[in-house]
């Protein structure tokens, strides 16, 4: 919920900036061009940071589309810095600020669409990979449970005094059973990134392999 709220906050800020700052400037609100540029500069830096956070969350740090907009924002920030550091006449400043405001509005409108598409594609990728691995995990879970049931017989289960080998064997079989359940319910595990799905699946397989080796040594 927190992540969803953060995404909505970004989109709301885009909308707010579009509606609140793209209107005709009121001289009683805007006291000077410097104040305009400072506010715009703060907004663009905040906006840039949130885009990078979005890109990091959705594994888009190397995405050309996202980087194109970050470069555009960097250009606008640099333009605002130049306005603040140079003594342009007021007409020139007004023109530059108006141009930058229009560019921000256009960029935000385009970026909003891109972010939604990227987010939807990311979530679709997670869903497809999760379904694929879940099918394999479910089949493997059945096989692992068969091995567990075959080896964990009533004699071992009810035996009161166990040898060291039997203790290790029993512990390994219990872990195998738990790992089998993790595979069975793999589809219920929540993942934030597609790469985590494969990593979790391979981790479970590694744990199963280790327990099977322990079982072989102690039978």
N, C-alpha and C positions, 0 to 999 in steps of 0.2 A: 504494500500500500504506500509506503514511504517513497519508493521509486516512482510509482505512478503519479504521486502527488508532485514530485520534483519535475517530471516531464510536463505535467499540466501547468506548473508554475512557469516553465520556460515559454510554453505556448501562450499563456496569458500575458506574460511580459511583452512578447512580440506583438500581440493584439493591442495591448495597452499603449505601447510606444507608437504603433501605427495610428491609433485614434487620438491619442493625447498630444502628440508632438508633430503631427503632419498637418495640423490645421493652420490657418493664418495666425501668425504670431501676434499676441496682445502686448503692446508696449508696456502695459502696467504689470504684466507677468514677467516679460523678458526685459530686464533693466539694461542689459548690455549684450553685445555679441560674445564677449568673453564668457559670460555666464552660460550662454547657449552652448558654446564649444565645450566648456567644462562638464556640463550635464551630459552632453552627447558623448564625450570622451569616456566618462564613467560608465554610461550605459553600454557602449560598445565593448569595453574591456570586460565588464560583467557578462555580457552576451557571449563574447569569445570564450571565456572560461567555461561557461555552461555548454557550449557546443563541443568543446574538447572533452568535458566530462561525459557528454552524451556519446561521443565517438569512442571513448574508452570503454564505456559500459557495453556498447553494442559492437565492439571489435571493429571499429571503423577508422582507426588512427591513420591508416594508410589509404583510406578511401579517397579517390581523386575528386569526387563530387563534393565531399565535406571539406577537403583541403582547399578547394577552389573558393568556397565561401569564407573560410578562415583567412585566406590571402586577401579576399575582397575587404573584409573587416579590418585587416591590418593596414590596407591602403587607406581606408577611411580614417582610421586612427592617426596615421601619419599625416594625412591632410589636415586634420584638426590641430595637430601639433604645429604645423606650419602656420596656420592662421593665428595661433596664440603667440608664436615667436616672431612673426613678421608684422610690420606696420602697414598693413593694407588700408586703403581708404575704405570708408564705410560701405559705399556701393559695391566695391569688390568683395568685402567680407559678406555682405548680405547675399550676394550671388553665390559665393562659395558655400555658405551655410545652407542656403536653399537647395543647392545641388546635392550636397551631402545628405540632407534630410530625405530628399527624393530617392537617393541611392539606397539609403537605409530601408526605406519603405519597400522598394522594389526587391531588395535582397531578402528582407524578412518574408515577404509573400512567397518568393521562390523557395526559400530555405524551409519554411513551414511544410510545404508539400514534400520536399526531399526527405526531411526528418521522419515524417509519417510513413513514407514508403520504405525507408531503410529500417525503421523499427518493425514494420509489418513483415518484411522479408526476413529479418533476424529471428523473429518469433516463429515464423513458418519453418525456418531452417531447424530450429530447436525441436519443433513438433515432429518433423519428418525424421530427424535423426533419432529422436527418443522412441518413436514407434518402431523403427528398424531394429534398434538395439534391444528393445523390450521383447520383441518376438524371439530373437535369439536367446535372450536371457531366460525367458519362460521355458523354452525347450531344454536349455541347459540345466535349469533348476530341477526339472523332473528327473533327469539323468543323475544329478548329484544326490538327490533325495533317495533314489533307488540304491545307490552305493551305500549311503548312510544306513538305510533300513536293512540292507543285506549284512552289514558288518556289526551294526549295533543290535545284537541279538538279546534275548531275554536273560541269558546267562550272564553276559557282561553288565547288563542294565541292573540286575538284581544282586549281583555279587557284592558282599559286604566288605571283604578284605581283598584289596587289589594290589598287584605287583606294581613296580614303578612303570614297567612297560604298559600295563593295563590302564594305569592312571593317565599316562600320556595319550594312549589310544582313545580313551573315553573323552578326554578333553578335546582332542582333535576332531572326533566325530560330532561332538556338541557344536564346535565352531563351524564344521561343515554344514550342519543343519541350519545354523543361523545364516550362513552365507547363501545357502540354497533359498532361504526366505527372501533375502535381499535381492536375489535375481528374480524371484517370482513376482515381487512387488516393485520391480525396477521402474515400471511406468508411473508409479506414484511419487518417485523422487523428484524434487524440484531442482531445476538447473537454471543458472543465469546465463550460461554461454554454451554454444554447441560443443566446444572443445571439452567441457566438463563431462559431457555424456560419455565420450570415449574413455576419458581418464578414469571415471568411476567404474566403468565396465571392466577395464583392464586391471584396475586395482583389485576388484573382487576376484577376478580370475587368478591373479597373483597370489592372493590369500588362499584360495582353494588349492592351488598347486602346492603351496607350502604345507597345508594341512594333510594333503594326500601323501606327501613325502614322509611326514611324521607317522602317518598310519602305516605305511609300508615298512618303516624301520621298527615299528613296535608290535607288529602282528606275530 
